[in-house]
């Protein structure tokens, strides 16, 4: 006895709708993946390649109404810009924020700046530096 096949001949009826949907999903996924990589590359280039000023907090000394912050700034020669520093209280509330400008031909600047606070600050955090 032979069993009859219930499968349809593949070449007679064309592709099934599931195969078409799978191919469409693969194409859409590939396009979205390419766009995502392009966006990541674009932002990575502008963040790393275009940021001409970087800095770090070396140390800080918190006082009653001010925080003295020792900043080390590295920048391209002739570039001017600013760095934003903030201080927080023990509770986590922000008690001070200020921008400090840097200009000139020096490529490395060590500077102690004073950040005035509304109450006792316990931290000094560098939020970022920007050319301009």
N, CA, C and O of each residue as an XYZ file, in Angstrom:
528
protein
N       0.821     -1.178      0.000
C       0.000      0.000      0.000
C       0.865      1.241      0.000
O       1.879      1.293      0.697
N       0.498      2.186     -0.732
C       1.252      3.426     -0.771
C       0.414      4.543     -0.160
O      -0.814      4.550     -0.251
N       1.090      5.455      0.446
C       0.374      6.586      1.045
C       0.394      7.747      0.063
O       1.399      8.011     -0.596
N      -0.688      8.402     -0.015
C      -0.798      9.543     -0.928
C      -0.190     10.782     -0.268
O      -0.384     11.014      0.925
N       0.522     11.546     -1.024
C       1.139     12.766     -0.510
C       0.109     13.885     -0.488
O      -0.643     14.071     -1.445
N       0.083     14.642      0.633
C      -0.860     15.759      0.732
C      -0.197     17.089      0.423
O      -0.845     18.134      0.477
N       1.101     17.061      0.095
C       1.819     18.280     -0.249
C       1.504     18.694     -1.663
O       1.391     17.861     -2.561
N       1.362     19.999     -1.853
C       1.114     20.523     -3.190
C       2.426     20.633     -3.948
O       3.467     20.867     -3.334
N       2.405     20.475     -5.225
C       3.629     20.677     -5.994
C       4.106     22.123     -5.852
O       3.323     23.056     -6.030
N       5.418     22.315     -5.526
C       5.956     23.633     -5.235
C       5.939     24.558     -6.442
O       5.641     25.745     -6.305
N       6.252     24.039     -7.607
C       6.374     24.905     -8.772
C       5.027     25.297     -9.358
O       4.952     26.269    -10.109
N       3.990     24.592     -9.048
C       2.703     24.860     -9.660
C       2.000     26.081     -9.065
O       1.391     26.856     -9.802
N       2.075     26.265     -7.748
C       1.267     27.292     -7.092
C       2.067     28.512     -6.619
O       1.472     29.421     -6.041
N       3.357     28.575     -6.832
C       4.158     29.726     -6.423
C       4.493     29.687     -4.942
O       4.281     28.681     -4.266
N       5.014     30.788     -4.458
C       5.405     30.880     -3.049
C       4.185     31.015     -2.159
O       3.151     31.550     -2.558
N       4.335     30.514     -0.937
C       3.255     30.696      0.029
C       3.350     32.101      0.606
O       4.391     32.747      0.485
N       2.296     32.577      1.221
C       2.302     33.919      1.798
C       3.281     34.010      2.970
O       3.815     35.086      3.241
N       3.526     32.897      3.668
C       4.493     32.905      4.769
C       5.905     33.159      4.253
O       6.661     33.896      4.885
N       6.272     32.575      3.138
C       7.597     32.789      2.571
C       7.776     34.232      2.131
O       8.854     34.802      2.300
N       6.725     34.833      1.566
C       6.796     36.237      1.164
C       6.943     37.136      2.379
O       7.721     38.090      2.351
N       6.214     36.849      3.436
C       6.300     37.643      4.663
C       7.687     37.516      5.287
O       8.242     38.502      5.771
N       8.253     36.301      5.279
C       9.596     36.106      5.818
C      10.621     36.914      5.038
O      11.497     37.538      5.636
N      10.528     36.914      3.732
C      11.470     37.673      2.903
C      11.318     39.172      3.157
O      12.317     39.887      3.239
N      10.087     39.655      3.281
C       9.843     41.069      3.560
C      10.429     41.457      4.913
O      11.041     42.516      5.042
N      10.247     40.618      5.910
C      10.797     40.901      7.240
C      12.324     40.928      7.216
O      12.939     41.749      7.896
N      12.934     40.043      6.442
C      14.392     40.047      6.337
C      14.894     41.335      5.693
O      15.888     41.904      6.143
N      14.220     41.796      4.651
C      14.621     43.027      3.970
C      14.442     44.221      4.890
O      15.336     45.062      4.988
N      13.300     44.311      5.569
C      13.044     45.415      6.495
C      14.058     45.394      7.633
O      14.555     46.450      8.024
N      14.376     44.224      8.171
C      15.373     44.111      9.241
C      16.749     44.553      8.792
O      17.461     45.223      9.540
N      17.133     44.188      7.579
C      18.438     44.588      7.064
C      18.508     46.101      6.858
O      19.530     46.716      7.163
N      17.448     46.703      6.351
C      17.419     48.157      6.146
C      17.477     48.884      7.491
O      18.243     49.836      7.643
N      16.682     48.449      8.461
C      16.688     49.089      9.781
C      18.044     48.912     10.483
O      18.519     49.832     11.148
N      18.659     47.748     10.339
C      19.983     47.530     10.919
C      21.027     48.449     10.310
O      21.886     48.973     11.020
N      20.959     48.650      8.991
C      21.893     49.547      8.319
C      21.699     50.986      8.777
O      22.669     51.704      9.018
N      20.441     51.403      8.896
C      20.144     52.768      9.361
C      20.645     52.955     10.794
O      21.221     53.996     11.109
N      20.439     51.980     11.651
C      20.906     52.068     13.040
C      22.427     52.193     13.102
O      22.947     53.007     13.865
N      23.135     51.409     12.319
C      24.594     51.508     12.302
C      25.053     52.870     11.795
O      26.027     53.423     12.306
N      24.365     53.417     10.797
C      24.717     54.736     10.278
C      24.508     55.813     11.343
O      25.341     56.707     11.485
N      23.409     55.739     12.090
C      23.124     56.720     13.139
C      24.166     56.619     14.257
O      24.651     57.642     14.740
N      24.512     55.412     14.668
C      25.529     55.225     15.709
C      26.871     55.761     15.231
O      27.582     56.412     15.996
N      27.223     55.499     13.993
C      28.473     56.020     13.436
C      28.493     57.530     13.385
O      29.512     58.148     13.693
N      27.378     58.135     12.998
C      27.275     59.596     12.907
C      27.469     60.237     14.279
O      28.277     61.154     14.430
N      26.730     59.758     15.276
C      26.847     60.337     16.608
C      28.207     60.033     17.236
O      28.753     60.872     17.952
N      28.756     58.859     16.979
C      30.087     58.530     17.485
C      31.147     59.448     16.918
O      32.035     59.892     17.645
N      31.069     59.738     15.632
C      32.025     60.640     15.001
C      31.931     62.033     15.604
O      32.952     62.645     15.915
N      30.717     62.536     15.770
C      30.561     63.885     16.304
C      30.915     63.966     17.780
O      31.369     65.014     18.240
N      30.723     62.901     18.527
C      31.064     62.923     19.948
C      32.576     62.828     20.139
O      33.157     63.601     20.901
N      33.207     61.890     19.454
C      34.635     61.670     19.635
C      35.465     62.605     18.763
O      36.422     63.214     19.239
N      35.105     62.720     17.500
C      35.917     63.483     16.564
C      35.765     64.981     16.677
O      36.707     65.714     16.374
N      34.625     65.454     17.098
C      34.383     66.882     17.116
C      34.535     67.516     18.491
O      34.564     68.742     18.595
N      34.633     66.719     19.543
C      34.792     67.272     20.883
C      36.242     67.701     21.066
O      37.128     66.860     21.216
N      36.485     69.017     21.053
C      37.839     69.530     21.090
C      38.296     69.877     22.505
O      39.437     70.290     22.708
N      37.418     69.712     23.469
C      37.767     70.007     24.856
C      37.352     68.814     25.719
O      36.227     68.323     25.623
N      38.273     68.361     26.558
C      37.931     67.340     27.541
C      38.576     67.747     28.861
O      39.563     68.482     28.881
N      38.017     67.272     29.938
C      38.526     67.660     31.252
C      38.212     66.575     32.265
O      37.431     65.659     32.009
N      38.842     66.705     33.420
C      38.522     65.821     34.531
C      38.736     66.565     35.843
O      39.564     67.470     35.938
N      37.978     66.164     36.839
C      38.124     66.724     38.180
C      39.251     65.964     38.865
O      39.170     64.749     39.048
N      40.303     66.688     39.242
C      41.430     66.072     39.939
C      41.104     65.911     41.417
O      41.289     64.837     41.989
N      40.615     66.985     42.029
C      40.200     66.950     43.431
C      39.254     68.103     43.694
O      39.149     69.030     42.891
N      38.570     68.039     44.817
C      37.701     69.147     45.219
C      37.709     69.266     46.722
O      37.982     68.309     47.447
N      37.398     70.481     47.175
C      37.352     70.776     48.602
C      36.021     71.450     48.881
O      35.798     72.588     48.466
N      35.137     70.753     49.583
C      33.802     71.274     49.862
C      33.819     72.140     51.100
O      34.289     71.719     52.157
N      33.306     73.352     50.969
C      33.170     74.273     52.094
C      31.699     74.496     52.406
O      30.831     73.819     51.854
N      31.419     75.447     53.294
C      30.043     75.702     53.715
C      29.188     76.296     52.592
O      28.039     75.893     52.409
N      29.743     77.248     51.843
C      28.956     77.896     50.796
C      29.653     77.909     49.433
O      29.248     78.644     48.533
N      30.705     77.093     49.286
C      31.407     76.998     48.003
C      32.202     75.696     47.949
O      32.543     75.110     48.976
N      32.484     75.263     46.725
C      33.317     74.083     46.498
C      34.456     74.506     45.584
O      34.222     75.032     44.495
N      35.688     74.277     46.025
C      36.845     74.558     45.180
C      37.155     73.287     44.393
O      37.334     72.211     44.963
N      37.214     73.439     43.065
C      37.379     72.296     42.178
C      38.666     72.466     41.376
O      38.868     73.489     40.720
N      39.532     71.458     41.433
C      40.755     71.460     40.623
C      40.435     70.721     39.326
O      40.226     69.508     39.326
N      40.398     71.470     38.218
C      40.101     70.908     36.899
C      41.367     70.805     36.080
O      42.210     71.700     36.115
N      41.503     69.724     35.350
C      42.553     69.586     34.345
C      41.858     69.532     32.992
O      41.120     68.590     32.701
N      42.098     70.549     32.165
C      41.428     70.682     30.874
C      42.435     70.424     29.762
O      43.541     70.966     29.775
N      42.044     69.588     28.794
C      42.852     69.331     27.608
C      42.052     69.778     26.393
O      40.883     69.422     26.239
N      42.698     70.568     25.526
C      41.991     71.106     24.369
C      42.968     71.338     23.235
O      44.182     71.304     23.434
N      42.440     71.573     22.051
C      43.271     71.933     20.912
C      43.787     73.351     21.098
O      43.122     74.180     21.719
N      44.960     73.628     20.568
C      45.535     74.959     20.672
C      44.638     75.980     19.981
O      44.209     75.771     18.847
N      44.361     77.071     20.662
C      43.522     78.122     20.092
C      42.037     77.892     20.254
O      41.245     78.758     19.886
N      41.637     76.770     20.784
C      40.220     76.479     20.983
C      39.751     77.093     22.292
O      40.436     77.010     23.312
N      38.582     77.705     22.252
C      37.993     78.216     23.491
C      36.701     77.459     23.743
O      36.088     76.919     22.822
N      36.305     77.430     24.989
C      35.082     76.720     25.340
C      34.810     76.812     26.816
O      35.382     77.645     27.519
N      33.939     75.956     27.280
C      33.573     75.983     28.693
C      33.286     74.573     29.195
O      32.939     73.677     28.426
N      33.438     74.403     30.498
C      33.117     73.149     31.180
C      32.063     73.440     32.241
O      32.134     74.456     32.932
N      31.099     72.559     32.366
C      30.021     72.705     33.338
C      30.286     71.786     34.525
O      30.507     70.586     34.361
N      30.261     72.369     35.723
C      30.505     71.637     36.965
C      29.297     71.835     37.867
O      28.714     72.919     37.908
N      28.920     70.770     38.598
C      27.830     70.907     39.569
C      28.221     70.262     40.880
O      29.123     69.427     40.950
N      27.512     70.678     41.920
C      27.713     70.116     43.250
C      26.366     69.700     43.810
O      25.346     70.335     43.543
N      26.373     68.634     44.584
C      25.143     68.138     45.199
C      25.316     68.063     46.708
O      26.420     67.875     47.219
N      24.203     68.213     47.402
C      24.195     68.054     48.852
C      24.191     66.566     49.186
O      24.093     65.719     48.298
N      24.296     66.265     50.445
C      24.277     64.870     50.889
C      22.967     64.184     50.513
O      22.942     62.976     50.280
N      21.889     64.943     50.455
C      20.585     64.386     50.100
C      20.453     64.094     48.607
O      19.506     63.428     48.188
N      21.394     64.588     47.805
C      21.331     64.390     46.362
C      20.796     65.592     45.613
O      20.819     65.622     44.382
N      20.313     66.585     46.346
C      19.794     67.800     45.708
C      20.947     68.631     45.162
O      21.998     68.742     45.794
N      20.744     69.212     43.991
C      21.770     70.063     43.395
C      21.813     71.395     44.138
O      20.794     72.068     44.293
N      23.024     71.768     44.600
C      23.180     73.016     45.349
C      24.022     74.040     44.604
O      24.156     75.176     45.059
N      24.586     73.661     43.480
C      25.375     74.608     42.697
C      25.697     74.063     41.323
O      25.913     72.865     41.144
N      25.726     74.978     40.343
C      26.086     74.621     38.963
C      26.672     75.864     38.310
O      26.139     76.962     38.473
N      27.756     75.699     37.580
C      28.371     76.847     36.911
C      29.162     76.380     35.704
O      29.621     75.240     35.634
N      29.310     77.310     34.738
C      30.142     77.100     33.563
C      31.446     77.866     33.768
O      31.435     79.018     34.201
N      32.562     77.222     33.457
C      33.869     77.865     33.563
C      34.500     77.887     32.185
O      34.652     76.846     31.546
N      34.871     79.091     31.722
C      35.418     79.296     30.373
C      36.920     79.088     30.340
O      37.636     79.413     31.287
N      37.385     78.528     29.208
C      38.803     78.307     28.978
C      39.128     78.752     27.565
O      38.429     78.392     26.617
N      40.189     79.535     27.423
C      40.614     80.024     26.109
C      42.130     80.097     26.089
O      42.785     79.861     27.104
N      42.680     80.422     24.937
C      44.123     80.593     24.816
C      44.750     79.510     23.973
O      44.071     78.639     23.428
N      46.073     79.588     23.879
C      46.812     78.655     23.036
C      47.294     77.409     23.776
O      47.737     76.452     23.141
N      47.216     77.406     25.087
C      47.686     76.246     25.854
C      46.801     75.034     25.549
O      45.588     75.169     25.389
N      47.415     73.858     25.470
C      46.654     72.640     25.205
C      46.281     71.898     26.481
O      45.424     71.014     26.457
N      46.917     72.251     27.595
C      46.594     71.638     28.894
C      46.530     72.743     29.930
O      47.472     73.522     30.078
N      45.426     72.809     30.642
C      45.226     73.852     31.649
C      44.875     73.184     32.973
O      43.933     72.394     33.042
N      45.628     73.499     34.023
C      45.300     73.101     35.392
C      44.792     74.344     36.088
O      45.505     75.342     36.188
N      43.570     74.289     36.566
C      42.994     75.483     37.178
C      42.097     75.080     38.347
O      41.351     74.105     38.264
N      42.181     75.837     39.424
C      41.280     75.652     40.558
C      40.193     76.717     40.437
O      40.480     77.914     40.443
N      38.941     76.268     40.325
C      37.805     77.178     40.191
C      36.920     77.042     41.425
O      36.913     76.008     42.093
N      36.183     78.093     41.709
C      35.294     78.098     42.875
C      33.850     78.060     42.411
O      33.404     78.927     41.659
N      33.132     77.057     42.863
C      31.714     76.883     42.556
C      30.916     77.281     43.786
O      30.981     76.609     44.815
N      30.169     78.361     43.686
C      29.355     78.818     44.819
C      28.129     77.912     44.948
O      27.522     77.517     43.953
N      27.779     77.591     46.200
C      26.648     76.698     46.463
C      25.641     77.377     47.377
O      25.973     78.305     48.115
N      24.406     76.898     47.313
C      23.339     77.455     48.148
C      23.348     76.856     49.550
O      22.806     77.451     50.482
N      23.957     75.688     49.706
C      24.144     75.063     51.018
C      25.374     74.160     50.921
O      26.054     74.154     49.895
N      25.662     73.407     51.964
C      26.858     72.562     52.007
C      26.836     71.555     50.856
O      25.939     70.716     50.769
N      27.831     71.650     49.979
C      27.966     70.685     48.892
C      28.900     69.566     49.299
O      29.876     69.798     50.012
N      28.610     68.352     48.852
C      29.448     67.205     49.201
C      30.136     66.596     47.988
O      30.960     65.694     48.141
N      29.818     67.069     46.784
C      30.417     66.521     45.571
C      30.814     67.641     44.622
O      30.373     68.783     44.755
N      31.648     67.289     43.674
C      31.948     68.160     42.531
C      31.950     67.244     41.310
O      32.788     66.349     41.202
N      31.033     67.463     40.416
C      30.859     66.577     39.272
C      31.001     67.375     37.982
O      30.356     68.408     37.802
N      31.843     66.886     37.098
C      32.007     67.505     35.781
C      30.912     66.956     34.871
O      30.868     65.756     34.601
N      30.032     67.831     34.402
C      28.933     67.392     33.538
C      29.343     67.302     32.078
O      28.780     66.507     31.326
N      30.319     68.110     31.666
C      30.773     68.058     30.280
C      31.471     69.333     29.875
O      31.394     70.354     30.559
N      32.161     69.254     28.738
C      32.860     70.402     28.184
C      32.444     70.576     26.727
O      32.194     69.600     26.020
N      32.374     71.820     26.294
C      31.920     72.131     24.949
C      32.773     73.236     24.350
O      33.133     74.192     25.037
N      33.093     73.108     23.084
C      33.828     74.154     22.386
C      32.854     75.261     22.021
O      31.677     75.018     21.757
N      33.369     76.470     22.012
C      32.481     77.548     21.589
C      32.677     78.829     22.285
O      31.976     79.800     21.999
